[in-house]
């Protein structure tokens, strides 16, 4: 079959596949007229989500919680500018426990430092509230099991707000994987390769760069995120890469991760940044950072696929999530935006641009909501992830990125830490579904609605 015939024929398969509809009745589908949300953590990321919610006329903002008075003020100004009344304010460190008890809240969006994710999510689930949780879901394996057990005890749902699952190119690849265009899947590559040194350090006056302070003297993420690089050595931020890959490979839905091994390089990048920008005499030049500059994790799957994840946030390099999808019939790589399909590509063993395939296999969600997503953050992905959470709450449906996905993807962090501490030893991956993975069916992005 030549390339033109292949693309034409495959486009008909795409159209047929795009009309798959879940049986909403089987989920007890009940649409609410309005959704009442609360936001815990309204710093830069929290206000991104808040802005997306304010675009929707069917969303009420009931309450907001944050320990910073300035972010509370700015958030309520945003709310009032949209024509809504100011939200109730909770400003104490543990006031989120009071917020989640309110009877006028359907769902809670949590965008706080990582160590608060699990306790806040558990409090909200115990109060019967849907939870939209920023990444990663937790820091320790105990927290992972706590989240699962709370969900199973209460029946309340948690959605991990992993926006990269909605990236346009990886969703087109998801279509192609589901239609068998790569043949049988064998391997995937992904990661988080992003020079975050200007995020981990600043001058205490602006959130990005300008100095080499962190902790009490740092602002925004430098205030809390950098300490993880001091204390921990592992893949600290795996979900942006592994989320889309898990959907390609049906993880927790007919497949699962069974073991992993991780290794880390020496730590040099953070110290060098401090010396280069603050001098050798700066107090932070004496800090011993535990996080290796480049962490490589290999994962084996139940169905025989392998996954490699790279974590690199301390090196000078352009941003990349390093996606690669490899099957028995071909390969796609996002670095270079290139593809090769053995029986389709015009020249043997030569890459071709992905653009034509991107157009043919553009996901129906993107085709339907492209205009709505234009002004959303992260290239439109923020629109889709918050829309999905709101629609899950509104329809009283299990979210397509659920608590089992949240803990499985996030657990790579503590598991990689354990493996590195043991010289790269193989570590068994917990089955957070307790065997249910074998019968669970894929639900993520099956059509143009959900």
N, C-alpha and C positions, 0 to 999 in steps of 0.2 A: 504494500500500500504506500503511495507517495505521500509526502508531507501535507499537500493541499487537501487531498481526499481525507486524510486522517483527521485534520483539524475540522473539516466540514462535518464529517460523520460524528466526531466526538462532541461537536457543539450540540447536535440533536440529543445525545445522551445527557449532556449537561442540562438542557431544558427539561427533559423528562425527569431527571433526578431532582431538579429544583422544586418540584411540586410536592415532595414528600411532606406530609403533615403529621405531627404527633396527634395522638388521640387525647385531646384536652380533657374529655369527660373522664378518662381513666385516672386523671390526676385530681378530680374534684374541682374542675375549673370554675372559679367564681370571680368575675371581674368587679373590682371596686370602682366607684366613680372617681375618687381621689385617693391618693396615697399620702400618708402623713409620715414625714421623715424627721429624724434628728441626726445631727452631725457631732461626732466626738472627735475633736482635733480639727481645727480650722486654720492651720498654718497654710503654707503654699499649696500643698497637695490637697488638703481638705477643701480649700476654697476653689480649686479646680473642679472638684466633684460638686460643690455647692452651686457653682455657676451653671453646670450642666443641668442640675435639678431645677434651677430657676427658669430655664428656658421652657419648661413644661407647665402648661396651665393646670394639669391634673395632679400637681405635687404641692403639698403644704409643708412648710418648714416650721415645725413645732418648737424645737429646742436646739441649742448649740452648747457645746462644752469645750473649754480650753482654759489652760492656766495663764495664758498671755492676754492681758486686757486689750492690747492693741489689735490682736487678731479677732477677738470678740467684737470689738467696735467696727472694724472693717467688714466683718461678715454680716453684721446686722445692717450696716449701710447698704451692702449689696442686696440684702433681702428687701429692705424698704424701697430701694430704687426700683425694684421689679414690681412694685405696687402691692406688696404683701406687708402685713404687720410684722413688727420686730419679733424675733424668736425669744423664748425664755432662755435665760443665761445661767450656766453652771460653771463656776470658775475655780472651785477647789480641786485638789489633786484626786480625791476619791468621789467627787460629786457625780461622776458618771453613774455611780451606783444608784443615786437618787433619780437621775434622768431616765434610766431605763425602766423605772417603775411607773412612769407616767402612762395613763390609760389612753392618751391621745397620740400615741406613736405606733405606727405599723412596722417601720423598719429603721435601722440605725446604720449609718455609714461611719466607719472607724478609720481614721487616717492619723495615727499617732506613732511615736517611736516604737520600734519593734517589740521591746520588752513588755509593752502594754497591750499588744494585740490580743493575746490569749485571755488574760483576765477580763478585759473589756468585752470581748466576744462572748465569753461564758456568762458574764453578768446579764448581757442582753438576751441570750438564748434562754437562760433560766427565767427571765421575765416575759418570755413568749414573743420576742421581737425577732423579725428577720434581721440578719446581719450581713452587711456588705463590708468585707474586711480587706484592707490594703495588704500588700505583699511585704515580706513573707508572713504566713499565717501564725508562725510560732518560732521559737528559738530552740527549744529542747524537745526530745522525744516524749517526755512526760507530758508536756503541753499538748503535743499532737494527740496523744491518747485521751487527754482531758477534753479536747474539743470534740472528738468522735463520740466519747461517752455522753457528753452533754447533749449533743444532737440526738443520739439514740434514746436517751432518757426523756427528753422534752418534746421531740418531734419537730423542733424549731430548726429552720434552715439557715445555713451560712453559705454565702457566695464569695469566693475569692475574687477580688477585683483585678484579675490579671489581664490587663488591657492588650498585651501583645498577642493574645489569642485572636484578636480582631484585626491584626495588621493585614493590610489588603493583599500583599503578595503571599503571605503564609496561608491565608484563607483560600486563595486561588490554588495553591499547592494542595491544600486539604481536599478540594474538589477533585483534583487530578489523582490523588492517592485513592480516594474513595471510588473513583471510576476505573482504577486499575492501570492507569497510564504509565506508572513506574513499575508495573509488574508486582511481584511480591516484595514487600518492604524488607530490607536487610539491615539498614544502618541510618542513623541520623546524627547530625552534629549541630551543636548550638552553644550558647554561652552568654556571658555578659562581659563584653570587652569595651570599657568606657573609662577614660581618664577622669576619675572622680577627685583628684587631688584638690582642685579648686572648690569642690563641694565639701570635702573633709576638712579643709582649712579655709579660714577667712580672717578678716580683721575685726570681727565682732560688731561691725556696723552694716555690712551688706552680706547677703546669703552666699555669694559666690566670689571667692578669691579676695585679693587685696591684702592678704596677710597669711600668717601660718599659725593662727590660734585655733584651739578646739576645746571641747569641754566647757567649763564655766566661762571661759573667755570667748568662746565661739558662738556664732549665731546660726539659727535654723538647723540644718542637718549636722553641721560641724559641732553643735552643742551636744549631740548624743551619738551620731552614727560612727564617728571616728573611733570612739572607745571600743567598738567591736573589733576594729583592726588592731588595737593594742592587746586585746584579751583573747582573740580567737584566731585559729588558723584552719580555714576550710573554705568551701564555696558558700560565701555568706549571702548570695543573692541569686539563686538559681531559677526562679520561677519565670522570668521573662523569656528565657530560652527554652526551658523544659515544658512550659505550658503548651505551646503550639505543637511541639514534638509529641507530647503525650496524646494530643488529639489525633495526630497522624497515625499513631501506633495503637490507638484504642486502649490506653492504659486505664485500669480500673473498670474496663468495659469489654471483657473478653481477652484481656492481656494484663500483665502487671510487671513491675520491676521486681527482680528477685535478689540481686546482690550488686554491690558497687565496690570500687577501689579508687582512692584518691591519692594524689601526690602534689606537693607544693614546692615551688622554688624558694630560694632564699629571699629575705625581705630587704629591699634596697630603695624602692621608689619613694616611699613616704619620707624617709630620712633625707634622701637627696633633695626632695622638694623643699623641705624645711631649710636645709643648708643653703640651697640656691636662692631662696626667697627671703630668708630671715637671718642667715649667717650661722656660722658654726657655734657662736656664743649664745644663740637663742636657747632658752631653757628646753624647748621642745626638741632640740637636736639631741638631747640626752635620753629621749623616750625610746624604749625598746618595743618596736612593733612586731607582734607575733605573726600577723597575716603575711603569708608568702605572696610575692607579687603576682605570680601566675599559678593558679590551682587547676589541675586537670583531673577530671572525674570520669571514670568509665562505668557504665551501667549495663547489665545484662537483663534481657527481658524474658518472660516466660515462653513467648512464642519464637524465641531464637534471634531476635534483633539485638544489636548493640547500639548504645548511645554514648557519645563523648560530649562533655560539657566543659567549657573553659571559663574560668572566672579571672578577670584581669582588670582591676580598678586603680592600680597604682603606677601604671606605665604610660609614657607619652605615646598615644596612638589614636587614630580616628575611631569613632564609635562603630561598633558592629556587634550584632548578635550571632554572627557566624553560622547562619542556618545552612544545612545541607540535608537533602532527602535523597537517599540512594536505594534503588530497588533493582530487581533482576532485569528490568527493561530500560533503566536510565537513571539520570541524576539531575538534580537542580541545586544550584548554589546561589545564595543571595549576595555574597561578595562577588561583584562582577555581574550580578543579575543575569545568570546564564544557565542554559539547560542543554542536555544531550539525551535524546531518546534513540535507542539503538535502531529501531525499525522505521523511524520517522525523520530524524534530523538529516538534512540534505547531504552532509559530508561525514564520512566515517571518522570517528574519533576526534571530531572537532565541535567545539561549543557553538551554540547559536544564541542570539539574544532571547530573553524570556518575554519580551514585550508582547509578541503576538499571542503567546499562551496566556499571559496575564489578561489580555482583552477577552479571549475566548472563554476562559474559566473564571472570570471575575465572579466572586460569590454573590448570590442574589441579595444578601443583606446589604452589600455595598452598592449594588445597582439600585436598590430601593431607597436607601438613605444617604446617598452620596452628598446631596445638597445639605442635609441636616448636619452632616459630620464635618462640613467644610471648616467651620470655625472652632472645632473642638481640639483640645491638646493632643500631642503625640500623633500628629498626622491624621486625626479623626478617630483614633482608637478610643479615646476617652468618652466620646459620645456613645459608642456601642456598648462598652462595658457597663456604664451607669444605666443606659436604657434597659439592658437585660436585667439588671438588678431590680429596677423599678417595675418592670413588667412582671418579674417573678413575684414581687410583693403584691402587685395589683391583681394578678390572676390567682394568687395563692398556690403557686406551682413550685416544685423543687427547682432550684436554679441549675442551669446546664454546667456550671463549674461549681461543684458542691463541696461539702466538708471533706469528703474522702480525697477529692482532687487537691484541695487546699493543703491538707497535711502530707499527702504523698509527695507533692512537688516541693513543699517547704522542708520536708524531712531530709532532703539531700544535704542541707547545711550541717546538722549535727552528725549525720552519718559520715559525711566527708571529714569532719573534724576527728571523729573516732578512727577512721581509716588512716589519716595522716599521722595521728599520734601513735599508731601501731605500725608505722613504716610502710604504709600503702596496702595493708592487709585487706583481703576481701571481707566485706561486712554484709551480713544478710539483711535484706530490706524487709521491714515489717509489712504484713498484709493488713492494712488498716480496715479493709472491707470485711475481714474475717471470712473469706471465701466467697463473698457475694460477687466479686469481680467476674467470675466465670459465667454468670448469667445476666449481668447488667448489660444493657444495650447502649450504643452511642446515642447521645441526645444533643450534642453541641452543634449548633448552626446547621440544622438539617434542611432549612428552607429560608425564605426571606422574612420570617417573622420573629424567630426566637433562637 
